[in-house]
Amino acid sequence: SRWRTARRRMNGSAIWRTETVSPGPGQPPELAIRAGVEVPGRKLAMTWSLRRNTDKGLPASHTVEIMFKLPSDFPSGGISNVPGMLMKQAEQTRGVPLSGLAVKVTNGFFLIGLSSVDADKERNVQLLKERAWLDIPVVYNNNRRAILALEKGTPGERVFAEAFKVWKQ
């Protein structure tokens, strides 16, 4: 994984896995894709997860949860917004945004509901399955911006393939 700001770039690591999570009380456990990300040069850690949405009250096909762990002296004061997520072929290519709605749940915790409209859902699933990189743009409390670029690599590709097979997508 890479952490890019306008001025500089830092390397990090991402560990991909699947896990079974409980979506909520009285709901059957669901398979989720999870990445644990660390960018030591920024003293930043993040957990990224994707699962199929089973909550009938939420108009989303899948949900992405992004949780940041930042030190109290984090230079930019924290992260105020994650406006969405993009998928791309390679690190330097332009990303294609996934259709959905991103919201800040609490400090450091963001949720992206991917569109449940059939055409959007089909396109989102195709992008998630086929593209090798994820771009997560972030806005800091001081309004500066950065991009967290995650490469699936072989472990990520395997995890995505397994999950989408289980989800029959």
Backbone as a chain_set.jsonl record, in Angstrom:
{"seq": "SRWRTARRRMNGSAIWRTETVSPGPGQPPELAIRAGVEVPGRKLAMTWSLRRNTDKGLPASHTVEIMFKLPSDFPSGGISNVPGMLMKQAEQTRGVPLSGLAVKVTNGFFLIGLSSVDADKERNVQLLKERAWLDIPVVYNNNRRAILALEKGTPGERVFAEAFKVWKQ", "coords": {"N": [[0.843, -1.19, 0.0], [0.335, 2.313, -0.481], [0.864, 5.648, 0.594], [-0.102, 8.661, -0.448], [0.557, 12.061, -0.661], [0.215, 15.445, -1.83], [2.829, 16.229, -1.834], [4.579, 14.144, -1.06], [5.4, 10.593, -0.912], [4.686, 7.585, 0.769], [5.576, 4.298, 1.798], [3.735, 1.376, 2.75], [2.083, -1.427, 4.334], [-0.223, -4.059, 3.511], [-2.406, -6.441, 4.793], [-4.306, -9.051, 3.671], [-7.422, -10.736, 4.199], [-10.144, -13.116, 4.682], [-13.055, -12.979, 6.723], [-15.525, -14.114, 9.065], [-18.314, -12.319, 9.924], [-20.726, -10.927, 12.207], [-23.539, -9.412, 11.019], [-25.486, -8.144, 12.474], [-27.859, -8.158, 15.27], [-29.608, -11.217, 15.432], [-29.165, -11.817, 12.768], [-27.805, -13.948, 10.201], [-24.348, -15.033, 10.194], [-21.935, -13.364, 8.124], [-19.688, -13.485, 5.333], [-16.77, -11.535, 5.118], [-14.483, -9.32, 3.447], [-11.298, -8.366, 4.452], [-8.823, -5.894, 5.07], [-5.851, -5.185, 6.683], [-4.062, -2.357, 7.255], [-0.955, -0.662, 7.324], [0.932, 2.285, 7.636], [3.866, 3.076, 8.406], [5.565, 5.378, 8.29], [3.811, 7.434, 8.515], [2.664, 6.976, 10.847], [0.24, 5.647, 10.85], [-2.606, 3.552, 10.913], [-4.997, 1.403, 9.401], [-8.146, -0.179, 9.055], [-9.797, -1.893, 6.6], [-12.849, -2.969, 5.283], [-15.064, -5.083, 3.394], [-18.338, -6.053, 2.769], [-21.217, -7.988, 1.83], [-24.355, -6.4, 1.739], [-26.872, -7.036, 4.071], [-28.866, -5.825, 5.355], [-32.077, -4.868, 5.158], [-33.105, -2.332, 5.435], [-31.215, -0.613, 4.535], [-30.271, 1.014, 1.631], [-28.229, -0.416, -0.081], [-25.888, -2.399, -1.948], [-23.523, -3.537, -1.101], [-21.363, -2.98, 1.717], [-18.714, -0.829, 2.663], [-16.394, -0.568, 5.169], [-14.333, 1.689, 6.811], [-11.8, 2.139, 9.01], [-9.774, 4.221, 10.836], [-6.715, 4.27, 12.675], [-5.129, 6.562, 14.474], [-2.3, 8.358, 15.782], [-2.381, 10.448, 18.741], [-1.004, 12.773, 18.295], [-1.204, 13.214, 15.576], [-0.138, 14.696, 12.574], [-1.913, 16.235, 10.846], [-4.13, 16.617, 12.335], [-6.216, 14.81, 12.15], [-8.704, 12.839, 10.361], [-11.144, 14.114, 8.333], [-12.888, 13.444, 6.318], [-13.814, 10.862, 4.009], [-14.288, 10.732, 0.859], [-15.155, 8.707, -0.901], [-14.471, 5.841, -2.999], [-12.121, 4.466, -5.274], [-11.403, 2.315, -8.077], [-8.636, 0.812, -9.746], [-6.469, -0.128, -12.546], [-3.655, -0.183, -12.365], [-0.959, 1.161, -10.357], [-0.319, 3.757, -11.286], [-2.384, 4.433, -13.019], [-5.513, 6.066, -13.852], [-8.118, 6.188, -11.479], [-11.378, 4.608, -11.297], [-14.378, 5.733, -10.033], [-16.323, 4.039, -7.546], [-19.838, 3.529, -7.505], [-21.765, 4.99, -5.065], [-22.508, 5.923, -1.628], [-20.783, 7.84, 0.687], [-20.283, 8.113, 4.17], [-19.481, 9.789, 7.253], [-19.188, 8.074, 10.191], [-18.309, 8.041, 12.912], [-15.605, 9.716, 14.646], [-12.822, 9.012, 12.734], [-14.028, 6.772, 11.636], [-15.555, 5.492, 8.839], [-18.166, 4.897, 6.481], [-19.093, 3.353, 3.495], [-21.75, 3.015, 1.427], [-22.484, 0.939, -1.159], [-24.044, 1.47, -4.301], [-27.314, 0.123, -4.847], [-28.709, 0.014, -7.154], [-29.402, -1.792, -10.062], [-27.699, -1.585, -12.489], [-25.534, -0.054, -11.547], [-24.656, -1.683, -9.455], [-23.812, -3.994, -10.799], [-21.67, -2.939, -12.276], [-20.018, -1.946, -10.2], [-19.377, -4.361, -8.845], [-17.991, -5.699, -10.857], [-15.775, -3.958, -11.17], [-14.63, -4.136, -8.579], [-13.909, -6.832, -8.532], [-12.194, -7.093, -10.776], [-10.223, -5.066, -10.94], [-6.905, -4.228, -9.873], [-6.025, -2.45, -7.949], [-6.974, -0.285, -5.221], [-8.107, 2.957, -4.566], [-8.217, 5.172, -1.937], [-9.369, 8.164, -1.223], [-8.585, 10.77, 1.072], [-9.571, 13.397, 3.302], [-8.025, 15.674, 5.338], [-8.379, 17.121, 8.676], [-7.316, 19.668, 8.461], [-7.983, 20.346, 5.939], [-6.203, 19.535, 3.946], [-5.305, 17.079, 1.445], [-5.032, 13.533, 0.759], [-4.091, 10.353, -0.695], [-4.798, 6.986, -0.191], [-3.408, 4.266, -1.525], [-4.106, 1.022, -2.301], [-2.788, -2.12, -3.032], [-4.039, -5.148, -4.291], [-2.573, -7.471, -4.815], [-1.389, -10.928, -4.941], [-2.456, -12.274, -2.591], [-4.689, -10.635, -1.969], [-6.196, -10.781, -4.351], [-6.948, -13.455, -4.251], [-8.519, -13.546, -1.937], [-10.632, -11.769, -2.623], [-11.718, -13.195, -4.807], [-12.591, -15.52, -3.53], [-14.535, -14.517, -1.718], [-16.461, -13.296, -3.458], [-17.302, -15.534, -4.771], [-18.542, -17.002, -2.753], [-20.544, -15.158, -2.221], [-21.946, -15.498, -4.491], [-21.552, -13.899, -6.835]], "CA": [[0.0, 0.0, 0.0], [1.08, 3.567, -0.555], [0.178, 6.824, 1.118], [0.401, 9.75, -1.273], [0.031, 13.419, -0.519], [0.678, 16.237, -2.974], [4.278, 16.424, -1.787], [5.438, 12.969, -0.925], [4.778, 9.288, -0.964], [5.257, 6.68, 1.765], [5.161, 2.913, 1.641], [3.139, 0.701, 3.894], [1.778, -2.826, 4.048], [-1.623, -4.458, 3.653], [-2.616, -7.88, 4.999], [-5.661, -9.37, 3.218], [-7.997, -12.002, 4.651], [-11.6, -13.126, 4.807], [-13.485, -13.367, 8.058], [-16.966, -14.195, 9.222], [-18.753, -11.288, 10.865], [-22.158, -10.874, 12.453], [-24.006, -8.115, 10.541], [-26.352, -7.511, 13.475], [-28.612, -9.117, 16.086], [-30.57, -12.078, 14.75], [-28.836, -12.043, 11.355], [-26.778, -14.98, 10.048], [-22.999, -14.511, 9.947], [-21.62, -13.045, 6.729], [-18.272, -13.439, 4.99], [-16.295, -10.186, 4.792], [-13.085, -9.164, 3.029], [-10.7, -7.391, 5.353], [-7.405, -5.554, 4.89], [-5.209, -4.434, 7.76], [-3.085, -1.523, 6.555], [-0.089, 0.159, 8.164], [1.874, 3.19, 6.981], [4.695, 3.468, 9.553], [6.09, 6.735, 8.146], [2.737, 8.371, 8.838], [2.123, 6.468, 12.115], [-1.173, 5.465, 10.555], [-3.103, 2.201, 10.663], [-6.371, 1.442, 8.921], [-8.8, -1.442, 8.741], [-10.744, -1.742, 5.494], [-13.585, -4.215, 5.071], [-16.148, -5.083, 2.412], [-19.239, -7.197, 2.86], [-22.514, -7.897, 1.173], [-25.311, -5.813, 2.672], [-28.048, -7.883, 4.323], [-29.824, -4.981, 6.072], [-33.112, -4.441, 4.204], [-33.369, -0.905, 5.616], [-30.125, 0.176, 3.953], [-30.309, 0.824, 0.182], [-26.86, -0.644, -0.566], [-25.614, -3.79, -2.309], [-22.393, -3.911, -0.25], [-20.875, -1.872, 2.538], [-17.278, -0.747, 2.917], [-16.111, 0.111, 6.438], [-12.943, 2.134, 6.888], [-11.527, 2.622, 10.354], [-8.395, 4.686, 10.988], [-6.113, 4.402, 14.004], [-4.132, 7.62, 14.343], [-1.76, 8.799, 17.065], [-2.996, 11.701, 19.21], [-0.268, 13.917, 17.726], [-1.227, 13.09, 14.117], [0.19, 16.035, 12.079], [-2.991, 17.016, 10.225], [-5.238, 16.715, 13.275], [-7.204, 13.742, 12.001], [-9.301, 12.703, 9.037], [-12.509, 14.629, 8.421], [-13.761, 12.92, 5.279], [-13.401, 9.902, 2.986], [-15.381, 11.004, -0.074], [-15.56, 7.564, -1.716], [-13.422, 4.873, -3.277], [-11.923, 4.235, -6.707], [-10.684, 1.1, -8.441], [-7.793, 1.077, -10.922], [-5.705, -1.256, -13.092], [-2.266, -0.147, -11.918], [-0.755, 2.257, -9.413], [-0.27, 5.074, -11.922], [-3.533, 4.718, -13.88], [-6.591, 6.839, -13.243], [-9.12, 5.334, -10.85], [-12.795, 4.747, -11.644], [-15.103, 5.747, -8.758], [-17.438, 3.121, -7.321], [-21.081, 4.268, -7.255], [-22.235, 4.767, -3.704], [-22.593, 7.08, -0.759], [-19.851, 7.733, 1.81], [-20.658, 8.922, 5.341], [-18.643, 9.68, 8.444], [-20.001, 7.511, 11.266], [-17.745, 8.7, 14.095], [-14.223, 10.108, 14.377], [-11.955, 7.942, 12.238], [-14.794, 5.627, 11.141], [-16.316, 5.888, 7.659], [-18.948, 3.829, 5.87], [-19.504, 3.615, 2.116], [-22.792, 2.102, 0.957], [-22.414, 0.865, -2.619], [-25.374, 1.584, -4.9], [-28.027, -1.138, -5.091], [-29.328, 0.085, -8.486], [-28.817, -2.935, -10.781], [-26.588, -1.256, -13.399], [-24.408, 0.373, -10.69], [-24.201, -2.838, -8.696], [-23.076, -4.848, -11.73], [-20.418, -2.254, -12.592], [-19.204, -1.943, -8.978], [-18.873, -5.724, -8.595], [-16.983, -5.958, -11.889], [-14.575, -3.177, -10.817], [-14.053, -4.709, -7.358], [-13.318, -8.127, -8.862], [-11.196, -7.107, -11.844], [-9.137, -4.084, -10.808], [-5.879, -4.688, -8.94], [-5.718, -1.421, -6.947], [-8.042, 0.538, -4.642], [-7.696, 4.291, -4.119], [-9.086, 5.752, -0.918], [-9.009, 9.569, -0.996], [-8.941, 11.268, 2.41], [-9.44, 14.831, 3.565], [-7.637, 15.896, 6.732], [-9.044, 18.209, 9.396], [-6.798, 20.967, 7.995], [-8.411, 20.428, 4.533], [-5.254, 18.926, 3.0], [-5.794, 15.804, 0.922], [-4.072, 12.46, 0.474], [-4.719, 9.148, -1.254], [-4.253, 5.718, 0.244], [-3.503, 3.344, -2.656], [-3.909, -0.353, -1.832], [-2.679, -3.144, -4.067], [-4.544, -6.444, -3.829], [-1.531, -8.499, -4.892], [-1.942, -12.281, -5.032], [-3.335, -12.587, -1.457], [-5.939, -9.89, -2.107], [-6.959, -11.356, -5.468], [-7.48, -14.735, -3.768], [-9.558, -13.221, -0.958], [-11.766, -11.21, -3.367], [-12.318, -14.281, -5.593], [-13.27, -16.411, -2.574], [-15.718, -13.842, -1.185], [-17.478, -13.113, -4.492], [-17.831, -16.864, -5.071], [-19.476, -17.273, -1.648], [-21.696, -14.25, -2.403], [-22.543, -15.865, -5.788], [-21.535, -12.696, -7.695]], "C": [[0.877, 1.238, 0.0], [0.22, 4.665, 0.018], [0.749, 8.001, 0.366], [-0.248, 11.059, -0.885], [0.565, 14.182, -1.723], [2.204, 16.287, -3.007], [5.08, 15.15, -1.735], [4.654, 11.675, -0.816], [5.461, 8.394, 0.072], [4.732, 5.275, 1.548], [4.565, 2.374, 2.927], [2.885, -0.748, 3.521], [0.291, -3.077, 4.252], [-1.672, -5.977, 3.804], [-4.075, -8.173, 4.674], [-6.14, -10.676, 3.817], [-9.518, -11.95, 4.552], [-11.907, -13.455, 6.256], [-15.003, -13.387, 8.102], [-17.38, -13.195, 10.286], [-20.262, -11.387, 11.063], [-22.647, -9.49, 12.037], [-24.882, -7.388, 11.56], [-27.137, -8.565, 14.216], [-29.613, -9.906, 15.243], [-30.306, -12.299, 13.271], [-27.727, -13.089, 11.242], [-25.417, -14.357, 9.758], [-22.726, -14.367, 8.455], [-20.118, -13.066, 6.527], [-17.901, -11.999, 4.622], [-14.852, -10.269, 4.314], [-12.49, -8.106, 3.934], [-9.233, -7.157, 5.006], [-6.954, -4.766, 6.104], [-4.043, -3.687, 7.143], [-2.256, -0.733, 7.567], [0.831, 1.0, 7.306], [2.748, 3.769, 8.1], [5.191, 4.913, 9.482], [5.078, 7.808, 8.517], [2.143, 8.055, 10.207], [0.615, 6.224, 11.994], [-1.481, 3.984, 10.366], [-4.564, 2.319, 10.254], [-6.876, 0.027, 8.744], [-9.852, -1.143, 7.688], [-11.515, -3.038, 5.382], [-14.754, -4.01, 4.124], [-17.017, -6.285, 2.703], [-20.526, -6.916, 2.097], [-23.473, -7.282, 2.185], [-26.531, -6.716, 2.827], [-29.134, -7.097, 5.057], [-30.829, -4.393, 5.08], [-33.388, -2.928, 4.285], [-32.322, -0.001, 4.972], [-30.094, -0.053, 2.441], [-28.903, 0.681, -0.403], [-26.691, -2.116, -0.893], [-24.522, -4.364, -1.395], [-22.057, -2.714, 0.621], [-19.365, -1.993, 2.704], [-17.126, 0.014, 4.238], [-14.635, 0.442, 6.47], [-12.725, 2.733, 8.267], [-10.046, 2.971, 10.485], [-7.982, 4.662, 12.444], [-4.973, 5.395, 13.856], [-3.581, 7.972, 15.712], [-2.375, 10.147, 17.468], [-2.29, 12.929, 18.636], [-0.202, 13.852, 16.202], [-1.132, 14.48, 13.495], [-0.992, 16.861, 11.568], [-4.248, 17.073, 11.082], [-6.271, 15.612, 13.185], [-7.762, 13.74, 10.59], [-10.766, 13.115, 9.126], [-13.443, 13.983, 7.412], [-13.062, 11.876, 4.408], [-14.507, 9.968, 1.939], [-15.846, 9.826, -0.928], [-14.401, 6.621, -1.927], [-13.342, 4.654, -4.778], [-11.18, 2.926, -6.914], [-9.858, 1.402, -9.684], [-6.947, -0.134, -11.285], [-4.306, -1.343, -12.498], [-2.079, 1.093, -11.067], [-0.856, 3.631, -10.068], [-1.489, 5.403, -12.788], [-4.609, 5.466, -13.101], [-7.652, 5.896, -12.672], [-10.527, 5.622, -11.341], [-13.584, 4.693, -10.33], [-16.183, 4.666, -8.702], [-18.67, 3.977, -7.039], [-21.564, 3.944, -5.848], [-22.22, 6.05, -2.916], [-21.68, 6.867, 0.446], [-20.321, 8.632, 2.95], [-19.636, 8.73, 6.456], [-19.548, 9.186, 9.569], [-19.591, 8.146, 12.587], [-16.327, 9.112, 13.713], [-13.394, 8.91, 13.918], [-12.68, 6.75, 11.662], [-15.734, 6.078, 10.034], [-16.992, 4.671, 7.041], [-19.312, 4.253, 4.453], [-20.544, 2.557, 1.754], [-22.755, 2.103, -0.561], [-23.822, 0.768, -3.195], [-26.009, 0.229, -5.177], [-28.81, -1.104, -6.412], [-28.618, -0.951, -9.376], [-27.601, -2.622, -11.641], [-25.342, -0.843, -12.61], [-23.798, -0.827, -9.987], [-23.329, -3.743, -9.568], [-21.695, -4.253, -12.03], [-19.478, -2.244, -11.387], [-18.57, -3.303, -8.727], [-17.771, -6.066, -9.596], [-15.675, -5.227, -11.56], [-13.868, -3.772, -9.606], [-13.326, -6.021, -7.665], [-12.117, -8.01, -9.784], [-10.032, -6.148, -11.658], [-8.199, -4.46, -9.668], [-5.591, -3.711, -7.791], [-6.978, -0.712, -6.477], [-7.431, 1.875, -4.261], [-8.706, 4.794, -3.101], [-8.631, 7.186, -0.676], [-9.428, 9.978, 0.416], [-8.742, 12.774, 2.474], [-9.12, 14.965, 5.049], [-8.45, 17.019, 7.358], [-8.568, 19.584, 8.939], [-7.088, 21.185, 6.499], [-7.377, 19.962, 3.505], [-5.795, 17.568, 2.591], [-4.667, 14.801, 0.723], [-4.842, 11.301, -0.147], [-4.012, 7.929, -0.677], [-4.492, 4.74, -0.901], [-3.157, 1.94, -2.176], [-3.823, -1.302, -3.015], [-3.202, -4.455, -3.509], [-3.397, -7.454, -3.766], [-2.19, -9.875, -4.955], [-2.86, -12.606, -3.846], [-4.695, -11.891, -1.558], [-6.815, -10.453, -3.206], [-7.663, -12.636, -5.014], [-8.676, -14.503, -2.845], [-10.813, -12.671, -1.655], [-12.491, -12.315, -4.139], [-13.137, -15.205, -4.69], [-14.591, -15.789, -2.099], [-16.816, -13.723, -2.243], [-18.083, -14.456, -4.924], [-18.875, -17.244, -4.007], [-20.744, -16.418, -1.8], [-22.444, -14.521, -3.697], [-22.653, -14.646, -6.72], [-20.381, -12.764, -8.684]], "O": [[2.028, 1.198, 0.435], [-1.007, 4.617, -0.062], [1.929, 8.322, 0.505], [-1.472, 11.149, -0.791], [1.29, 13.621, -2.544], [2.804, 16.376, -4.079], [6.164, 15.08, -2.315], [3.434, 11.663, -0.652], [6.681, 8.446, 0.229], [3.58, 5.086, 1.16], [4.851, 2.849, 4.026], [3.402, -1.242, 2.519], [-0.367, -2.408, 5.049], [-1.051, -6.706, 3.03], [-4.98, -7.627, 5.305], [-5.366, -11.626, 3.936], [-10.105, -10.884, 4.363], [-11.126, -14.121, 6.935], [-15.674, -12.758, 7.284], [-16.869, -13.214, 11.406], [-20.982, -11.871, 10.19], [-22.229, -8.491, 12.622], [-25.007, -6.164, 11.517], [-27.101, -9.739, 13.849], [-30.363, -9.338, 14.449], [-31.128, -12.902, 12.582], [-26.819, -13.128, 12.071], [-25.333, -13.289, 9.153], [-23.22, -15.144, 7.637], [-19.357, -12.712, 7.427], [-18.637, -11.329, 3.897], [-14.098, -11.156, 4.713], [-13.103, -7.064, 4.163], [-8.497, -8.092, 4.692], [-7.599, -3.796, 6.503], [-3.139, -4.298, 6.573], [-2.788, -0.203, 8.542], [1.441, 0.5, 6.36], [2.428, 4.811, 8.672], [5.233, 5.601, 10.502], [5.443, 8.949, 8.799], [1.246, 8.752, 10.682], [-0.165, 6.544, 12.891], [-0.714, 3.255, 9.737], [-5.277, 3.217, 10.701], [-6.13, -0.862, 8.334], [-10.688, -0.256, 7.858], [-10.912, -4.111, 5.384], [-15.349, -2.935, 4.053], [-16.52, -7.399, 2.865], [-20.86, -5.776, 1.774], [-23.41, -7.609, 3.371], [-27.149, -7.114, 1.839], [-30.201, -7.637, 5.349], [-30.484, -3.534, 4.268], [-33.85, -2.324, 3.317], [-32.507, 1.212, 4.873], [-29.912, -1.188, 1.999], [-28.44, 1.555, -1.135], [-27.258, -2.981, -0.226], [-24.589, -5.519, -0.974], [-22.418, -1.579, 0.308], [-18.816, -3.084, 2.861], [-17.668, 1.108, 4.398], [-13.788, -0.408, 6.192], [-13.377, 3.705, 8.647], [-9.176, 2.127, 10.272], [-8.768, 4.983, 13.335], [-3.973, 5.112, 13.198], [-4.304, 7.898, 16.706], [-2.837, 10.897, 16.608], [-2.893, 13.994, 18.504], [0.737, 14.37, 15.597], [-1.93, 15.358, 13.823], [-1.063, 18.061, 11.831], [-5.302, 17.518, 10.625], [-7.123, 15.494, 14.066], [-7.352, 14.529, 9.739], [-11.535, 12.54, 9.896], [-14.657, 13.967, 7.615], [-11.873, 11.994, 4.11], [-15.55, 9.335, 2.102], [-16.855, 9.948, -1.623], [-13.457, 6.596, -1.137], [-14.359, 4.654, -5.472], [-10.426, 2.48, -6.049], [-10.294, 2.142, -10.566], [-6.731, -1.035, -10.475], [-3.826, -2.428, -12.168], [-2.935, 1.977, -11.05], [-1.409, 4.562, -9.483], [-1.62, 6.537, -13.249], [-4.613, 5.494, -11.87], [-8.033, 4.92, -13.318], [-10.835, 6.741, -11.752], [-13.475, 3.716, -9.589], [-16.871, 4.412, -9.691], [-18.565, 5.029, -6.408], [-21.747, 2.781, -5.489], [-21.957, 7.127, -3.451], [-21.779, 5.856, 1.141], [-20.711, 9.778, 2.722], [-19.018, 7.674, 6.59], [-20.565, 9.813, 9.867], [-20.419, 8.718, 13.295], [-15.895, 8.882, 12.583], [-13.28, 7.915, 14.633], [-12.034, 5.795, 11.232], [-16.597, 6.929, 10.246], [-16.459, 3.562, 7.073], [-19.781, 5.369, 4.231], [-20.26, 1.36, 1.77], [-22.968, 3.141, -1.189], [-24.683, 0.077, -2.65], [-25.356, -0.691, -5.669], [-29.493, -2.069, -6.755], [-27.389, -0.984, -9.437], [-26.582, -3.306, -11.544], [-24.227, -1.233, -12.958], [-22.577, -0.973, -9.929], [-22.264, -4.197, -9.151], [-20.688, -4.962, -12.038], [-18.283, -2.502, -11.529], [-17.378, -3.397, -8.434], [-16.748, -6.648, -9.233], [-14.595, -5.809, -11.659], [-12.644, -3.899, -9.603], [-12.255, -6.286, -7.119], [-11.131, -8.727, -9.616], [-8.946, -6.403, -12.179], [-8.637, -4.95, -8.628], [-4.989, -4.089, -6.785], [-7.933, -0.556, -7.237], [-6.342, 1.915, -3.689], [-9.906, 4.835, -3.372], [-7.624, 7.411, -0.004], [-10.49, 9.583, 0.896], [-7.879, 13.344, 1.806], [-9.836, 14.445, 5.904], [-9.125, 17.775, 6.659], [-9.318, 20.557, 9.015], [-6.522, 22.08, 5.871], [-7.653, 19.993, 2.306], [-6.626, 16.978, 3.281], [-3.506, 15.17, 0.544], [-6.072, 11.269, -0.129], [-2.784, 7.852, -0.676], [-5.637, 4.417, -1.216], [-2.048, 1.696, -1.7], [-4.683, -1.29, -3.895], [-2.858, -4.84, -2.391], [-3.264, -8.197, -2.794], [-3.416, -9.974, -5.014], [-3.94, -13.16, -4.054], [-5.729, -12.493, -1.266], [-8.027, -10.591, -3.036], [-8.823, -12.871, -5.349], [-9.705, -15.171, -2.956], [-11.93, -13.062, -1.315], [-13.721, -12.376, -4.135], [-14.241, -15.618, -5.047], [-15.629, -16.451, -2.081], [-17.978, -14.016, -1.961], [-19.224, -14.514, -5.383], [-19.952, -17.743, -4.332], [-21.857, -16.88, -1.547], [-23.45, -13.873, -3.985], [-23.703, -14.396, -7.313], [-20.202, -11.849, -9.488]]}, "num_chains": 1, "name": "protein.A"}
